[in-house]
Amino acid sequence: MLDLQRLRALHAVSVHGTVGRAAAALGYTPSAVSQQIAKLERETRTVLLEREGRGVRLTAEARQLVVTAQQLMAIVERAETDLERRRGLPSGRLTLAAFPSAARGLLPGVLAELARRHPALDARLTEVDPHLSVDLVAKGAVDLAVAHDWDIAPLPAPAGVEQAVIGDDLCDLLVPAGHPFAGRAAVRREELGGERWVCQPPGRVCHDWLVRTLRAAGHEPDLVHTAEENPTLVALVAAGLGIALIPRLGRGPLPEGVVEVRLDPLPVRRLYALWREGAARRPAIAETVRALQAHWGERADTGPREPERVSTGQA
């Protein structure tokens, strides 16, 4: 008889691409995941993983088992949802994924509230890039994800995945204190030509949005520095190495030497909670979505504000 936990381990490797990342998502060590798959290979008398460079690839037989694993996991999920609904209270394990600034700026308060109000609920967070979130939910790798899109780059919504809006995150232009924009009330997108930019690496949603926005305004962006984390980008701006467009969520206080200027029109990214179709019947999902929306509404930086002013040395 096939062991469900071993099938889960194989499924996680197929979703995350490596044994190490699968182990991190499952809360196991890489050695434990490798052992689970080795036992599954003995049970099925089939080679499931093959070495490929420094990683692994699934064999054709493994890919077929992954399909079966996903079907069985869906059945188990429905059974767990029905039991939780009968109890009427959020309980059991709930796996969440969120992009870095949401994991830093929103989820800690949400997770603390859930732990305080629902001690029978075991919520566990994994930080992921937003473009991976929808696929992780669709494949059953996580129960709920927090993702975002931009006004010119809508979030895809595949069949079988439902979503609810959490709120809108505003984005500001950050410039060094000595920059000509620093004393301005607002800057239009058409004025951004010829600037040196710091931004996230290619393939990230924020990077792609910046490039598309500047090109739509008639400018070819000069991307001089890239970094994964927003605090690093802010530090590069503080050093006078470029300007940046950075959302408010999870950004934290700006250091000395960095000025926030409003960009006109104001860039907005919308945050969503995503889950598999029908899982909203599970009290844990419904309560987590409620908590996400409530905590978003309590944040102090969700609306437009007057731009920061700096002295120009003139009377």
ABEGO torsion letter per residue (X at the ends): XBBAAAAAAAAAAAAAGBAAAAAAAAGBBAAAAAAAAAAAAAAAGBBABBBBEABBBBBAAAAAAAAAAAAAAAAAAAAAAAAAAAAGBBBEBBBBBBBAAAAAAAAAAAAAAAAAABAABBBBBBBBBAAAAAAAAAAGABABBBBBBBAABBBBBBBGBBBBBAEBBBBBBBBBAABAAAABABBBAAAABGBBBBBBBBGBAAAAAAAAAAAAAGBBBBBABBBABAAAAAAAAAAGAEBBBBBABGAEBBBBGBBBBBBOBBBBBBBBBBBBBGAAABAAAAAAAAAAAAAAAABAAABBBBBBBBBAGBX
